[in-house]
Amino acid sequence: CIIITGANSGGKTVTLKTVGVCAFLAQIGCFIPASGGSKLPIFNQILTDIGEYQSIENHLSTFTSHLKRLKEILSLCDSGSLVLLDEIGTGTDPIDGLSLAIGVIKSLVRRKVFTLATSHYDGLKKLAFNTHGVQNAGMEFDYQTLQPTFRLVLGVSGNSNAYAIATRFGMPNEILEEMVKARDRNGECEKSMFDLIERERVEVEKLRRSLEEKEQILSGKLLDIASEQKKLEAFRRTRYDEISEEFECHFKLKLKQFEGLIKDLKERAPSTASSSARDLSLARKGVLDLKKAISELEVQPFETSYFPEPFVFSALEIGDSVSWKKISKIGIIESIDRNSNHVDVNFDGIRLNLPLSDVFKVQGQKEPNGQSSTGSNFFPPPQVVRNEIDLRGLRVEEALEKTEIYLKLARSQQLGKVHLIHGKGTGKLKKAIHDFLKSGPFRYDFRLGRYGEGDHGVTVVILFPGADSVEESK
């Protein structure tokens, strides 16, 4: 049972009617005006005592009409009933009315009937403290504006606030003064304590609602931060994959160069065996070193704490050691373009053109004469990927391998279109390249070169849509 107390015109009766209407709506399958997640049981009957039932014809006064209705309710209700009682025990002597109300409520509690009752009796407010199954609920009142807020607060009792309401309705001062005197004579000390507690509760409730609003705002910001973190993580992984593929392609290209050299040296005439043996030994050593470098290559996601503070661009010089924020490697600056704010950096023989914002200076590791001690001197370091590659003079298998690696590098550096120079000749190399472009893993769009591009001796490959504004001619 819930005992609802509070000021007149504070919403007690409306609360009873709202609960009754919601119960009816729920039981006929309609939506109810309530927050998400609200629940209502299914009642086998809804019994009410709301309003006045006076009747001269039937010899019923206010009190006797309520008694008749209460008798009917008690005879019909059970544990599956919903009982709504408005101003229980009114219409008679306050002490007798309170006693009747206590008796009815205790009877309903023993039967486990779901009951809501409104009242102004202080005795019913105290009943919740010593009776299991009874709970107080109060209609909130704003003491600053002397207005009800129409909010039901569970666990506390509401005050009638008759003096405050009488003041708001403009009762004469002499009546208000007599009201205060009479209240003081009737032991208002206890009621004043209840008033103080209620005012403090209202302030605490305001603070609680304010904290809930701030918590919701904070939760929203935390969700935004989590979303941004996911975007950054996705971007980091994408860049990680791109850089890994680019390094792998560079090393594979260099490995193919070494292996091709060994094959050519083996095919040399016996007359040059002495010099070939020496070159072959060097080439083999280069291949072993390169294979070892490939096996040890680990591109790691960068950590913010790994990098020093951003450097001053004007302090950079050729030969300075720098770290690239995308990988945990240190390279040597080989050239600086102060107009475009780009630098060419050699990472273990791989030469990359990087934006200024992506590299950081590493102190105390400058190499003499601007040369890197980690680079190989057997072959010159590969250059930044250009928009063309010359395949003339290569065997078909070698040309296709080189084409595949070159196209991967070109895609990783966002080149829109590139030119494959295969020459005219017999057309065998051109046909093999075209077949590869049609049936390869990416199925590239391509066309033959036009006037000024090399004509039929060049194939133009379109890596990204829109990079070639003129229609293809294959």
Phi, psi and omega per residue, in radians:
C1 nan 2.400 3.093
I2 -2.016 2.147 3.090
I3 -1.668 2.027 -3.109
I4 -1.773 2.108 3.108
T5 -2.173 2.897 3.135
G6 2.656 -3.092 -3.035
A7 -1.183 2.704 2.982
N8 -1.085 2.522 -3.094
S9 1.082 0.395 -3.130
G10 -1.639 -0.128 3.067
G11 1.927 0.239 -3.106
K12 -1.152 -0.891 -3.117
T13 -1.144 -0.676 3.107
V14 -1.085 -0.630 3.105
T15 -1.085 -0.782 3.103
L16 -1.030 -0.829 -3.103
K17 -1.143 -0.627 3.124
T18 -1.117 -0.753 3.111
V19 -1.088 -0.746 3.136
G20 -1.106 -0.774 3.138
V21 -1.126 -0.745 3.129
C22 -1.090 -0.665 3.115
A23 -1.106 -0.743 3.096
F24 -1.107 -0.803 -3.121
L25 -1.055 -0.772 -3.111
A26 -1.104 -0.644 -3.061
Q27 -1.366 -0.235 3.041
I28 -1.842 0.195 3.023
G29 1.464 0.360 3.133
C30 -1.715 2.758 3.027
F31 -1.218 2.645 3.122
I32 -2.046 2.642 3.123
P33 -1.346 1.416 -3.089
A34 -2.578 2.891 3.123
S35 -1.224 2.735 3.103
G36 -1.045 2.425 -3.123
G37 1.589 -0.055 3.120
S38 -1.190 2.568 -3.109
K39 -2.278 2.551 3.049
L40 -2.358 2.392 3.058
P41 -1.310 2.913 3.047
I42 -1.613 2.101 -3.127
F43 -1.731 2.520 3.074
N44 -1.452 -0.276 3.049
Q45 -2.868 2.663 3.108
I46 -2.124 2.061 -3.074
L47 -2.016 2.335 -3.061
T48 -2.321 2.646 2.925
D49 -2.323 1.496 -3.077
I50 -2.260 2.259 3.104
G51 1.723 -2.999 -3.093
E52 -1.882 2.490 3.137
Y53 -2.212 0.593 3.136
Q54 -1.115 2.506 3.129
S55 -2.696 1.971 3.084
I56 -1.178 -0.660 -3.115
E57 -1.073 -0.704 -3.113
N58 -1.695 0.161 3.114
H59 0.989 0.813 -3.135
L60 -2.016 2.132 2.991
S61 -1.551 -3.124 3.105
T62 -1.017 -0.827 -3.072
F63 -1.189 -0.807 -3.097
T64 -1.169 -0.561 3.098
S65 -1.157 -0.662 3.087
H66 -1.185 -0.692 3.119
L67 -1.052 -0.768 3.137
K68 -1.055 -0.760 -3.114
R69 -1.191 -0.687 3.118
L70 -1.104 -0.654 3.113
K71 -1.094 -0.746 3.123
E72 -1.097 -0.751 -3.124
I73 -1.098 -0.775 -3.115
L74 -1.145 -0.504 3.141
S75 -1.402 -0.344 -3.066
L76 -1.811 -0.486 -2.938
C77 -1.329 2.700 3.023
D78 -2.592 -2.958 -3.060
S79 -1.178 -0.225 3.110
G80 -1.749 0.240 -3.071
S81 -1.762 2.714 2.969
L82 -1.978 2.117 -3.116
V83 -2.014 2.235 3.141
L84 -2.096 2.038 -3.081
L85 -2.100 2.123 -3.117
D86 -1.828 2.197 3.127
E87 0.908 0.983 -3.109
I88 -1.121 2.352 3.079
G89 1.484 0.163 -3.134
T90 -1.470 2.927 3.068
G91 1.614 0.107 3.129
T92 -2.559 -2.997 3.116
D93 -0.984 2.318 -3.067
P94 -0.963 -0.675 -3.125
I95 -1.193 -0.777 3.122
D96 -1.161 -0.687 3.137
G97 -1.117 -0.690 3.105
L98 -1.125 -0.745 -3.139
S99 -1.074 -0.751 3.111
L100 -1.080 -0.772 -3.117
A101 -1.073 -0.745 3.136
I102 -1.098 -0.748 -3.138
G103 -1.092 -0.781 -3.132
V104 -1.108 -0.787 -3.086
I105 -1.154 -0.732 3.116
K106 -1.096 -0.651 3.101
S107 -1.120 -0.742 3.125
L108 -1.156 -0.643 3.128
V109 -1.149 -0.724 3.129
R110 -1.088 -0.577 3.125
R111 -1.465 -0.034 -3.128
K112 1.039 0.741 3.105
V113 -1.545 2.302 3.100
F114 -1.264 1.971 -2.989
T115 -2.243 2.421 2.950
L116 -2.153 2.215 -3.115
A117 -2.345 2.399 3.077
T118 -1.811 2.629 -3.120
S119 -2.906 2.851 2.990
H120 -1.967 0.032 -3.079
Y121 -1.289 2.226 3.058
D122 -1.146 -0.544 -3.136
G123 -1.088 -0.595 3.095
L124 -1.260 -0.543 3.081
K125 -1.104 -0.675 -3.112
K126 -1.332 -0.350 -3.096
L127 -1.054 -0.585 -3.110
A128 -1.159 -0.395 -3.099
F129 -1.369 -0.392 -3.076
N130 -2.220 0.233 -3.130
T131 -2.259 2.075 3.113
H132 -1.198 2.348 -3.141
G133 1.676 -0.007 3.127
V134 -2.026 2.344 -3.115
Q135 -2.345 2.476 3.084
N136 -1.486 2.654 2.985
A137 -2.611 2.393 -3.083
G138 -2.152 2.554 3.026
M139 -1.452 2.182 -3.040
E140 -1.188 2.524 -3.127
F141 -2.330 2.305 3.139
D142 -1.611 1.919 -3.080
Y143 -1.310 -0.281 3.118
Q144 -1.362 -0.705 -3.134
T145 -1.724 -0.126 -3.063
L146 0.983 0.673 -3.130
Q147 -2.234 2.489 3.032
P148 -1.265 2.602 3.115
T149 -1.715 -0.142 3.140
F150 1.073 0.501 3.067
R151 -1.857 2.279 3.093
L152 -1.569 2.202 -3.115
V153 -2.045 2.042 -3.129
L154 -1.346 2.586 3.038
G155 1.600 -0.096 3.130
V156 -2.298 2.770 3.082
S157 -1.771 2.555 3.121
G158 -1.705 2.723 3.112
N159 -1.758 2.630 -3.139
S160 -1.200 -0.556 3.096
N161 0.940 0.730 -3.102
A162 -1.087 -0.681 -3.122
Y163 -1.127 -0.776 -3.135
A164 -1.113 -0.695 -3.128
I165 -1.237 -0.681 3.098
A166 -1.093 -0.685 3.093
T167 -1.100 -0.758 -3.122
R168 -1.132 -0.568 -3.132
F169 -1.490 0.053 2.996
G170 1.393 0.588 3.072
M171 -1.118 2.596 -3.129
P172 -1.025 2.578 -3.093
N173 -1.066 -0.644 -3.101
E174 -1.113 -0.604 3.112
I175 -1.254 -0.699 3.120
L176 -1.108 -0.675 3.125
E177 -1.130 -0.769 3.104
E178 -1.108 -0.605 3.120
M179 -1.087 -0.745 3.134
V180 -1.141 -0.760 -3.133
K181 -1.086 -0.784 -3.123
A182 -1.136 -0.649 3.135
R183 -1.162 -0.698 3.131
D184 -1.146 -0.648 -3.125
R185 -1.203 -0.462 -3.078
N186 -1.651 0.465 3.045
G187 1.225 1.037 -3.103
E188 -1.420 -0.017 -3.101
C189 -1.014 -0.796 -3.134
E190 -1.123 -0.701 -3.133
K191 -1.169 -0.639 3.112
S192 -1.098 -0.639 3.097
M193 -1.107 -0.736 3.091
F194 -1.092 -0.687 3.118
D195 -1.081 -0.758 -3.138
L196 -1.095 -0.777 3.124
I197 -1.077 -0.720 -3.125
E198 -1.131 -0.714 3.126
R199 -1.116 -0.746 3.108
E200 -1.122 -0.656 3.111
R201 -1.104 -0.698 3.118
V202 -1.078 -0.736 3.125
E203 -1.133 -0.730 3.109
V204 -1.095 -0.683 3.136
E205 -1.128 -0.680 3.085
K206 -1.094 -0.752 3.105
L207 -1.106 -0.698 3.137
R208 -1.090 -0.774 3.133
R209 -1.133 -0.659 3.108
S210 -1.113 -0.729 3.110
L211 -1.131 -0.661 3.112
E212 -1.108 -0.721 3.118
E213 -1.109 -0.753 3.123
K214 -1.151 -0.623 3.111
E215 -1.122 -0.694 3.106
Q216 -1.118 -0.730 3.108
I217 -1.097 -0.777 3.134
L218 -1.103 -0.706 3.117
S219 -1.078 -0.700 3.102
G220 -1.094 -0.715 3.122
K221 -1.170 -0.659 3.101
L222 -1.114 -0.657 3.084
L223 -1.129 -0.699 3.104
D224 -1.091 -0.746 3.135
I225 -1.104 -0.745 3.123
A226 -1.084 -0.674 3.116
S227 -1.133 -0.742 3.120
E228 -1.131 -0.663 3.108
Q229 -1.087 -0.683 3.107
K230 -1.130 -0.706 3.120
K231 -1.114 -0.752 3.128
L232 -1.121 -0.689 3.127
E233 -1.137 -0.714 3.112
A234 -1.111 -0.726 3.114
F235 -1.126 -0.729 -3.136
R236 -1.079 -0.750 -3.130
R237 -1.157 -0.665 3.115
T238 -1.096 -0.808 3.137
R239 -1.145 -0.645 3.097
Y240 -1.024 -0.809 -3.138
D241 -1.133 -0.722 -3.124
E242 -1.109 -0.800 -3.116
I243 -1.176 -0.688 3.110
S244 -1.049 -0.771 -3.134
E245 -1.142 -0.678 -3.125
E246 -1.132 -0.790 3.121
F247 -1.125 -0.709 3.136
E248 -1.076 -0.734 3.137
C249 -1.130 -0.725 3.118
H250 -1.052 -0.808 -3.105
F251 -1.193 -0.676 3.108
K252 -1.112 -0.678 3.119
L253 -1.095 -0.762 -3.141
K254 -1.179 -0.643 3.098
L255 -1.097 -0.708 3.101
K256 -1.097 -0.621 3.112
Q257 -1.118 -0.769 3.118
F258 -1.104 -0.823 -3.108
E259 -1.115 -0.655 3.085
G260 -1.120 -0.669 3.123
L261 -1.128 -0.744 3.122
I262 -1.069 -0.730 -3.141
K263 -1.111 -0.721 3.119
D264 -1.144 -0.694 -3.130
L265 -1.133 -0.638 3.117
K266 -1.138 -0.501 -3.082
E267 -1.529 -0.012 -3.129
R268 -1.193 2.789 -3.121
A269 -1.163 2.659 3.129
P270 -1.076 -0.405 -3.109
S271 -1.127 -0.391 -3.132
T272 -1.851 0.417 -3.047
A273 -1.057 -0.652 -3.087
S274 -1.102 -0.893 -3.139
S275 -1.220 -0.590 -3.129
S276 -1.132 -0.678 -3.138
A277 -1.050 -0.723 3.131
R278 -1.162 -0.800 3.132
D279 -1.118 -0.677 -3.135
L280 -1.116 -0.680 3.117
S281 -1.102 -0.752 3.112
L282 -1.128 -0.737 -3.113
A283 -1.122 -0.739 3.120
R284 -1.080 -0.724 3.101
K285 -1.077 -0.707 3.111
G286 -1.095 -0.694 3.123
V287 -1.118 -0.778 3.137
L288 -1.077 -0.749 3.118
D289 -1.092 -0.715 -3.103
L290 -1.186 -0.736 3.105
K291 -1.072 -0.677 3.107
K292 -1.131 -0.711 3.123
A293 -1.112 -0.677 3.132
I294 -1.134 -0.764 -3.110
S295 -1.152 -0.478 -3.116
E296 -1.621 -0.069 -3.097
L297 -1.225 2.107 3.088
E298 -2.340 1.961 3.096
V299 -1.578 1.985 -3.046
Q300 -1.816 2.526 3.005
P301 -1.061 2.389 -3.048
F302 -1.400 2.618 3.041
E303 -1.939 2.486 -3.092
T304 -1.057 -0.662 -3.090
S305 -1.200 -0.247 -3.103
Y306 -1.258 -0.471 -2.988
F307 -1.716 2.522 3.058
P308 -1.332 -3.110 3.082
E309 -1.109 2.595 3.123
P310 -0.960 2.456 -3.071
F311 -1.509 2.933 3.026
V312 -1.558 2.152 -3.009
F313 -1.045 -0.651 -3.086
S314 -1.126 -0.318 -3.103
A315 -1.481 -0.192 -3.126
L316 -1.252 2.482 3.094
E317 -2.392 2.763 3.057
I318 -1.077 2.286 -3.096
G319 1.753 -0.176 3.101
D320 -1.199 2.542 3.041
S321 -1.515 2.302 -3.139
V322 -2.355 2.713 3.031
S323 -1.934 2.516 3.107
W324 -1.702 2.253 -3.008
K325 -1.195 -0.153 3.134
K326 -1.515 -0.402 -3.113
I327 -2.425 2.765 3.133
S328 -1.592 1.035 3.119
K329 -2.253 2.702 3.095
I330 -2.008 2.286 3.138
G331 -2.157 3.084 -3.089
I332 -2.030 2.312 3.098
I333 -1.244 2.233 3.123
E334 -1.879 -0.456 3.074
S335 -2.728 2.711 -3.107
I336 -2.297 2.241 3.048
D337 -1.946 1.746 -3.054
R338 -1.346 -0.221 3.099
N339 -1.353 -0.786 -3.128
S340 -1.649 -0.029 -3.108
N341 1.002 0.785 3.067
H342 -2.175 2.685 3.086
V343 -2.325 2.582 3.015
D344 -1.690 2.145 -3.068
V345 -2.128 2.353 3.123
N346 -1.733 2.015 3.070
F347 -1.883 1.715 3.109
D348 0.888 0.781 3.103
G349 1.617 -0.117 3.095
I350 -1.756 2.094 -3.068
R351 -1.772 2.071 -3.104
L352 -2.122 2.504 3.062
N353 -1.715 1.990 -2.977
L354 -2.122 2.595 3.028
P355 -1.160 2.652 3.119
L356 -0.986 -0.689 -3.051
S357 -1.218 -0.179 -3.059
D358 -1.722 -0.074 -3.093
V359 -2.128 2.669 -3.128
F360 -2.302 2.409 -3.104
K361 -1.296 2.383 3.082
V362 -1.893 2.091 -3.037
Q363 -1.285 2.550 2.957
G364 1.345 0.332 -3.119
Q365 -2.299 0.554 3.124
K366 -1.350 2.319 -3.135
E367 -1.603 2.560 3.116
P368 -1.131 2.521 3.111
N369 1.030 0.365 3.080
G370 1.186 0.326 -3.107
Q371 -1.781 2.539 3.109
S372 -1.572 2.306 3.118
S373 -1.343 -0.210 -3.103
T374 -1.605 -0.239 -3.085
G375 -1.396 2.726 3.104
S376 -1.568 2.420 3.111
N377 -1.662 -0.009 -3.084
F378 -1.236 -0.716 3.067
F379 -2.227 2.636 3.061
P380 -1.178 2.587 -3.121
P381 -1.116 2.515 3.132
P382 -1.140 2.574 -3.116
Q383 -1.505 2.937 3.038
V384 -1.052 2.478 -3.052
V385 -1.027 2.207 3.077
R386 -1.661 3.128 -3.116
N387 -1.599 0.296 3.077
E388 -2.650 2.706 3.086
I389 -2.461 2.377 -3.099
D390 -1.686 2.026 -3.110
L391 -1.881 0.086 -3.086
R392 -1.156 2.449 3.107
G393 1.498 -0.080 3.140
L394 -1.599 2.651 3.002
R395 -1.193 2.747 -3.053
V396 -1.011 -0.828 -3.100
E397 -1.072 -0.778 -3.141
E398 -1.150 -0.705 -3.135
A399 -1.120 -0.708 -3.141
L400 -1.179 -0.705 3.097
E401 -1.096 -0.759 -3.140
K402 -1.166 -0.654 3.115
T403 -1.112 -0.762 -3.125
E404 -1.073 -0.799 3.134
I405 -1.144 -0.733 -3.114
Y406 -1.100 -0.750 -3.123
L407 -1.146 -0.621 3.078
K408 -1.122 -0.756 3.105
L409 -1.112 -0.730 -3.125
A410 -1.110 -0.709 3.106
R411 -1.141 -0.709 -3.120
S412 -1.152 -0.455 3.120
Q413 -1.737 0.272 2.993
Q414 1.070 0.571 3.056
L415 -1.289 2.327 -3.089
G416 -1.253 -0.823 3.096
K417 -2.573 2.697 -3.101
V418 -2.378 2.853 -3.110
H419 -2.011 2.177 3.059
L420 -1.748 1.944 -3.105
I421 -1.590 1.869 -3.124
H422 -2.008 -0.130 -3.117
G423 1.330 2.979 -3.114
K424 -1.593 -1.068 3.042
G425 0.724 -2.377 -3.125
T426 -1.437 -0.244 -3.127
G427 1.535 -0.028 -3.112
K428 -1.147 -0.795 -3.135
L429 -1.159 -0.712 3.125
K430 -1.054 -0.794 -3.136
K431 -1.097 -0.734 3.138
A432 -1.099 -0.710 3.126
I433 -1.148 -0.756 3.134
H434 -1.106 -0.700 3.100
D435 -1.099 -0.698 3.112
F436 -1.120 -0.746 -3.129
L437 -1.136 -0.559 -3.133
K438 -1.367 -0.644 -3.010
S439 -1.910 0.007 -3.109
G440 -1.223 -3.141 -3.065
P441 -1.141 -0.459 -3.086
F442 -1.814 -0.282 -3.121
R443 0.884 1.192 -3.056
Y444 -1.224 2.572 2.927
D445 -1.416 2.476 -3.115
F446 -2.712 2.921 3.076
R447 -2.675 2.863 3.053
L448 -1.357 2.686 -3.135
G449 -1.158 2.641 3.108
R450 -1.722 -3.039 3.105
Y451 -1.089 2.267 -3.098
G452 1.604 -0.208 3.118
E453 -1.884 -0.047 -3.113
G454 1.959 0.069 3.123
D455 0.900 -2.395 -3.067
H456 -1.334 -0.002 3.082
G457 -1.530 -0.011 -3.108
V458 -2.326 2.439 3.005
T459 -1.976 2.201 3.135
V460 -1.671 2.116 -3.124
V461 -1.820 2.205 3.128
I462 -1.661 1.945 -3.065
L463 -1.487 -0.547 -3.108
F464 -2.307 2.423 -3.119
P465 -0.974 2.445 3.117
G466 1.528 -0.127 -3.120
A467 -1.263 -0.403 -3.139
D468 -2.122 1.836 -3.019
S469 -1.315 -0.291 -3.114
V470 -1.650 2.562 -3.112
E471 -1.071 2.606 -3.126
E472 -1.278 2.659 2.988
S473 -2.403 1.760 -3.047
K474 -1.648 nan nan
